[in-house]
Amino acid sequence: MSFLIDFATRRRNDSAYRDALAVLQGMSARDRADIGIKQGDFARIAREMSRR
């Protein structure tokens, strides 16, 4: 649910953040488990990804 809230509430010009969230959401559960990402970390990781 937090994915949808973050995805919908970000400004339109923050497309890098939205793209990063979409990439994380698009990964399979197995892929996320392999690299140690939990769904609760999506917002933090997406912010880090969008800064690069």
Biopython code that builds the backbone (N, CA, C, O; Angstrom):
import numpy as np
from Bio.PDB.StructureBuilder import StructureBuilder

atoms = [
    (1, "MET", "N", (0.815, -1.193, 0.000)),
    (1, "MET", "CA", (0.000, 0.000, 0.000)),
    (1, "MET", "C", (0.859, 1.257, 0.000)),
    (1, "MET", "O", (0.517, 2.235, -0.665)),
    (2, "SER", "N", (1.961, 1.248, 0.730)),
    (2, "SER", "CA", (2.806, 2.440, 0.761)),
    (2, "SER", "C", (3.382, 2.747, -0.620)),
    (2, "SER", "O", (3.631, 3.906, -0.950)),
    (3, "PHE", "N", (3.592, 1.701, -1.427)),
    (3, "PHE", "CA", (4.064, 1.928, -2.792)),
    (3, "PHE", "C", (3.081, 2.800, -3.547)),
    (3, "PHE", "O", (3.485, 3.761, -4.203)),
    (4, "LEU", "N", (1.803, 2.483, -3.466)),
    (4, "LEU", "CA", (0.798, 3.262, -4.188)),
    (4, "LEU", "C", (0.700, 4.684, -3.658)),
    (4, "LEU", "O", (0.534, 5.623, -4.437)),
    (5, "ILE", "N", (0.800, 4.855, -2.358)),
    (5, "ILE", "CA", (0.745, 6.202, -1.781)),
    (5, "ILE", "C", (1.936, 7.018, -2.233)),
    (5, "ILE", "O", (1.770, 8.154, -2.678)),
    (6, "ASP", "N", (3.139, 6.465, -2.131)),
    (6, "ASP", "CA", (4.331, 7.187, -2.575)),
    (6, "ASP", "C", (4.274, 7.461, -4.071)),
    (6, "ASP", "O", (4.634, 8.548, -4.521)),
    (7, "PHE", "N", (3.826, 6.486, -4.831)),
    (7, "PHE", "CA", (3.776, 6.631, -6.280)),
    (7, "PHE", "C", (2.799, 7.732, -6.679)),
    (7, "PHE", "O", (3.075, 8.502, -7.599)),
    (8, "ALA", "N", (1.663, 7.813, -5.995)),
    (8, "ALA", "CA", (0.627, 8.767, -6.371)),
    (8, "ALA", "C", (0.870, 10.163, -5.811)),
    (8, "ALA", "O", (0.430, 11.140, -6.417)),
    (9, "THR", "N", (1.545, 10.291, -4.692)),
    (9, "THR", "CA", (1.668, 11.595, -4.057)),
    (9, "THR", "C", (2.905, 12.376, -4.469)),
    (9, "THR", "O", (2.995, 13.568, -4.174)),
    (10, "ARG", "N", (3.839, 11.760, -5.123)),
    (10, "ARG", "CA", (5.019, 12.496, -5.566)),
    (10, "ARG", "C", (4.643, 13.454, -6.682)),
    (10, "ARG", "O", (3.726, 13.192, -7.461)),
    (11, "ARG", "N", (5.362, 14.570, -6.751)),
    (11, "ARG", "CA", (5.118, 15.527, -7.818)),
    (11, "ARG", "C", (5.447, 14.917, -9.171)),
    (11, "ARG", "O", (6.255, 13.994, -9.274)),
    (12, "ARG", "N", (4.819, 15.438, -10.184)),
    (12, "ARG", "CA", (5.039, 14.895, -11.526)),
    (12, "ARG", "C", (6.473, 15.085, -11.995)),
    (12, "ARG", "O", (6.967, 14.275, -12.779)),
    (13, "ASN", "N", (7.150, 16.122, -11.544)),
    (13, "ASN", "CA", (8.514, 16.350, -12.004)),
    (13, "ASN", "C", (9.518, 15.450, -11.303)),
    (13, "ASN", "O", (10.706, 15.489, -11.622)),
    (14, "ASP", "N", (9.076, 14.661, -10.379)),
    (14, "ASP", "CA", (9.963, 13.731, -9.685)),
    (14, "ASP", "C", (9.869, 12.352, -10.346)),
    (14, "ASP", "O", (9.643, 11.341, -9.683)),
    (15, "SER", "N", (10.045, 12.342, -11.640)),
    (15, "SER", "CA", (9.852, 11.111, -12.404)),
    (15, "SER", "C", (10.922, 10.065, -12.109)),
    (15, "SER", "O", (10.654, 8.869, -12.230)),
    (16, "ALA", "N", (12.113, 10.479, -11.729)),
    (16, "ALA", "CA", (13.168, 9.511, -11.415)),
    (16, "ALA", "C", (12.769, 8.664, -10.210)),
    (16, "ALA", "O", (13.013, 7.458, -10.185)),
    (17, "TYR", "N", (12.159, 9.296, -9.218)),
    (17, "TYR", "CA", (11.703, 8.570, -8.035)),
    (17, "TYR", "C", (10.585, 7.589, -8.413)),
    (17, "TYR", "O", (10.589, 6.435, -7.984)),
    (18, "ARG", "N", (9.653, 8.052, -9.202)),
    (18, "ARG", "CA", (8.538, 7.197, -9.629)),
    (18, "ARG", "C", (9.044, 6.033, -10.470)),
    (18, "ARG", "O", (8.561, 4.909, -10.332)),
    (19, "ASP", "N", (10.003, 6.292, -11.328)),
    (19, "ASP", "CA", (10.574, 5.222, -12.145)),
    (19, "ASP", "C", (11.278, 4.186, -11.278)),
    (19, "ASP", "O", (11.164, 2.984, -11.521)),
    (20, "ALA", "N", (12.004, 4.654, -10.267)),
    (20, "ALA", "CA", (12.700, 3.737, -9.365)),
    (20, "ALA", "C", (11.705, 2.875, -8.597)),
    (20, "ALA", "O", (11.929, 1.677, -8.423)),
    (21, "LEU", "N", (10.606, 3.475, -8.134)),
    (21, "LEU", "CA", (9.578, 2.694, -7.443)),
    (21, "LEU", "C", (8.962, 1.650, -8.371)),
    (21, "LEU", "O", (8.699, 0.520, -7.958)),
    (22, "ALA", "N", (8.738, 2.031, -9.614)),
    (22, "ALA", "CA", (8.154, 1.094, -10.572)),
    (22, "ALA", "C", (9.099, -0.081, -10.828)),
    (22, "ALA", "O", (8.651, -1.220, -10.953)),
    (23, "VAL", "N", (10.391, 0.189, -10.906)),
    (23, "VAL", "CA", (11.369, -0.885, -11.119)),
    (23, "VAL", "C", (11.367, -1.844, -9.932)),
    (23, "VAL", "O", (11.363, -3.062, -10.109)),
    (24, "LEU", "N", (11.370, -1.287, -8.724)),
    (24, "LEU", "CA", (11.365, -2.131, -7.531)),
    (24, "LEU", "C", (10.097, -2.964, -7.441)),
    (24, "LEU", "O", (10.147, -4.144, -7.094)),
    (25, "GLN", "N", (8.965, -2.356, -7.751)),
    (25, "GLN", "CA", (7.700, -3.081, -7.695)),
    (25, "GLN", "C", (7.641, -4.161, -8.777)),
    (25, "GLN", "O", (7.011, -5.200, -8.580)),
    (26, "GLY", "N", (8.286, -3.925, -9.902)),
    (26, "GLY", "CA", (8.269, -4.867, -11.007)),
    (26, "GLY", "C", (9.142, -6.098, -10.793)),
    (26, "GLY", "O", (9.006, -7.089, -11.510)),
    (27, "MET", "N", (10.030, -6.039, -9.820)),
    (27, "MET", "CA", (10.893, -7.193, -9.547)),
    (27, "MET", "C", (10.075, -8.307, -8.892)),
    (27, "MET", "O", (9.123, -8.044, -8.157)),
    (28, "SER", "N", (10.451, -9.524, -9.166)),
    (28, "SER", "CA", (9.765, -10.646, -8.528)),
    (28, "SER", "C", (10.209, -10.768, -7.078)),
    (28, "SER", "O", (11.258, -10.248, -6.699)),
    (29, "ALA", "N", (9.417, -11.446, -6.277)),
    (29, "ALA", "CA", (9.745, -11.641, -4.865)),
    (29, "ALA", "C", (11.067, -12.386, -4.712)),
    (29, "ALA", "O", (11.837, -12.110, -3.792)),
    (30, "ARG", "N", (11.323, -13.306, -5.593)),
    (30, "ARG", "CA", (12.577, -14.062, -5.543)),
    (30, "ARG", "C", (13.775, -13.155, -5.832)),
    (30, "ARG", "O", (14.805, -13.262, -5.166)),
    (31, "ASP", "N", (13.648, -12.267, -6.815)),
    (31, "ASP", "CA", (14.733, -11.334, -7.126)),
    (31, "ASP", "C", (15.020, -10.414, -5.941)),
    (31, "ASP", "O", (16.175, -10.181, -5.584)),
    (32, "ARG", "N", (13.951, -9.897, -5.341)),
    (32, "ARG", "CA", (14.135, -9.017, -4.181)),
    (32, "ARG", "C", (14.768, -9.769, -3.024)),
    (32, "ARG", "O", (15.617, -9.212, -2.327)),
    (33, "ALA", "N", (14.384, -11.012, -2.800)),
    (33, "ALA", "CA", (14.947, -11.802, -1.707)),
    (33, "ALA", "C", (16.426, -12.092, -1.956)),
    (33, "ALA", "O", (17.223, -12.123, -1.019)),
    (34, "ASP", "N", (16.789, -12.303, -3.224)),
    (34, "ASP", "CA", (18.190, -12.582, -3.557)),
    (34, "ASP", "C", (19.110, -11.421, -3.198)),
    (34, "ASP", "O", (20.243, -11.638, -2.769)),
    (35, "ILE", "N", (18.632, -10.196, -3.371)),
    (35, "ILE", "CA", (19.485, -9.045, -3.076)),
    (35, "ILE", "C", (19.147, -8.402, -1.738)),
    (35, "ILE", "O", (19.753, -7.395, -1.373)),
    (36, "GLY", "N", (18.196, -8.961, -1.003)),
    (36, "GLY", "CA", (17.918, -8.519, 0.359)),
    (36, "GLY", "C", (17.069, -7.276, 0.486)),
    (36, "GLY", "O", (17.225, -6.524, 1.447)),
    (37, "ILE", "N", (16.176, -7.039, -0.454)),
    (37, "ILE", "CA", (15.299, -5.876, -0.392)),
    (37, "ILE", "C", (13.926, -6.324, 0.101)),
    (37, "ILE", "O", (13.340, -7.271, -0.424)),
    (38, "LYS", "N", (13.428, -5.629, 1.117)),
    (38, "LYS", "CA", (12.081, -5.891, 1.614)),
    (38, "LYS", "C", (11.172, -4.771, 1.147)),
    (38, "LYS", "O", (11.637, -3.664, 0.875)),
    (39, "GLN", "N", (9.884, -5.048, 1.051)),
    (39, "GLN", "CA", (8.945, -4.074, 0.520)),
    (39, "GLN", "C", (8.904, -2.804, 1.362)),
    (39, "GLN", "O", (8.637, -1.728, 0.828)),
    (40, "GLY", "N", (9.157, -2.902, 2.636)),
    (40, "GLY", "CA", (9.188, -1.720, 3.490)),
    (40, "GLY", "C", (10.328, -0.779, 3.182)),
    (40, "GLY", "O", (10.290, 0.387, 3.574)),
    (41, "ASP", "N", (11.344, -1.262, 2.484)),
    (41, "ASP", "CA", (12.511, -0.445, 2.137)),
    (41, "ASP", "C", (12.370, 0.250, 0.784)),
    (41, "ASP", "O", (13.269, 0.987, 0.379)),
    (42, "PHE", "N", (11.265, 0.032, 0.082)),
    (42, "PHE", "CA", (11.116, 0.558, -1.275)),
    (42, "PHE", "C", (11.282, 2.071, -1.332)),
    (42, "PHE", "O", (11.999, 2.571, -2.199)),
    (43, "ALA", "N", (10.640, 2.814, -0.433)),
    (43, "ALA", "CA", (10.697, 4.279, -0.489)),
    (43, "ALA", "C", (12.127, 4.767, -0.297)),
    (43, "ALA", "O", (12.583, 5.645, -1.029)),
    (44, "ARG", "N", (12.833, 4.213, 0.671)),
    (44, "ARG", "CA", (14.213, 4.632, 0.935)),
    (44, "ARG", "C", (15.115, 4.308, -0.243)),
    (44, "ARG", "O", (15.915, 5.143, -0.665)),
    (45, "ILE", "N", (14.988, 3.116, -0.766)),
    (45, "ILE", "CA", (15.832, 2.696, -1.885)),
    (45, "ILE", "C", (15.516, 3.507, -3.133)),
    (45, "ILE", "O", (16.425, 3.878, -3.875)),
    (46, "ALA", "N", (14.251, 3.784, -3.370)),
    (46, "ALA", "CA", (13.869, 4.579, -4.541)),
    (46, "ALA", "C", (14.428, 5.997, -4.436)),
    (46, "ALA", "O", (14.866, 6.564, -5.437)),
    (47, "ARG", "N", (14.415, 6.576, -3.230)),
    (47, "ARG", "CA", (15.009, 7.907, -3.056)),
    (47, "ARG", "C", (16.492, 7.876, -3.374)),
    (47, "ARG", "O", (17.006, 8.776, -4.038)),
    (48, "GLU", "N", (17.191, 6.834, -2.898)),
    (48, "GLU", "CA", (18.613, 6.717, -3.175)),
    (48, "GLU", "C", (18.870, 6.528, -4.673)),
    (48, "GLU", "O", (19.798, 7.115, -5.230)),
    (49, "MET", "N", (18.049, 5.715, -5.311)),
    (49, "MET", "CA", (18.215, 5.464, -6.748)),
    (49, "MET", "C", (17.957, 6.734, -7.559)),
    (49, "MET", "O", (18.630, 6.972, -8.562)),
    (50, "SER", "N", (16.997, 7.545, -7.139)),
    (50, "SER", "CA", (16.650, 8.733, -7.913)),
    (50, "SER", "C", (17.693, 9.839, -7.772)),
    (50, "SER", "O", (17.771, 10.723, -8.624)),
    (51, "ARG", "N", (18.485, 9.802, -6.720)),
    (51, "ARG", "CA", (19.529, 10.815, -6.550)),
    (51, "ARG", "C", (20.707, 10.587, -7.472)),
    (51, "ARG", "O", (21.463, 11.518, -7.749)),
    (52, "ARG", "N", (20.875, 9.385, -7.945)),
    (52, "ARG", "CA", (22.023, 9.061, -8.802)),
    (52, "ARG", "C", (21.837, 9.515, -10.203)),
    (52, "ARG", "O", (22.718, 9.314, -11.040)),
]
sb = StructureBuilder()
sb.init_structure("model")
sb.init_model(0)
sb.init_chain("A")
sb.init_seg("    ")
for serial, (resi, resn, name, xyz) in enumerate(atoms, 1):
    if name == "N":
        sb.init_residue(resn, " ", resi, " ")
    sb.init_atom(name, np.array(xyz, "f"), 0.0, 1.0, " ", f" {name:<3s}", serial, name[0])
structure = sb.get_structure()
